Amino acid sequence: MTDTALVLVDIQKDYFDGGRWTLHKMDQASDNAASILAHARKTGDMIIHVRHEIPSETAPFFRPGSEGAEIHPKVAPIEGEEMILKHKPNSFLNTGLHDTLSSHGISNLVLVGAMSQMCIDATARAAADLGYKVTVIHDACAARDAQFDGVPVPAAQVHAAFMSGLSGTYATVVDCAGYLEAG
């Protein structure tokens, strides 16, 4: 029995080209996430797909029941893989994620998905606070351009800032190739 779970966070259609909330390098991130998913399936790690819906018909993206809220086919779940529906950035908040992980004896989490500056950050920090050993595959995550106080921040810088904040204190942050080679 494994003590590791791959958690795929919000790899949903609205984040891809043509979606309602396009992310920078989402195709590349999802390709890497698919490689990590294939590896987890091969090694027998637990796999959990997290899907976000924003419970409002006026939400800018991830509207309940919309095509954009669906998991992208690149990382589509197969029979036996867990699905968690969430309504907040933190994948643990008001979901059964922690109970599911605990009931399977999981102590190590591998996180991939989106957005780096929101749901990946919130989920990684919550997981570390709950005592999990967290690994974030940085190039299997994607970010979006941001701005603060009139200052634009390109997605690549947003991503780097959030990965640097997670690295060391909350998670081990590695790239896809390094993770696959190690494991």
Secondary structure by P-SEA (a helix, b strand, c coil): cccbbbbbccccccccccccccccaaaaaaaaaaaaaaaaaaaccbbbbbbbbcccccccccccccccccccccccccccbbbbbbcccccccccaaaaaaaaacccbbbbbbcccccaaaaaaaaaaaaccbbbbccccccccccccccccccaaaaaaaaaaaacccccccccaaaaaaac
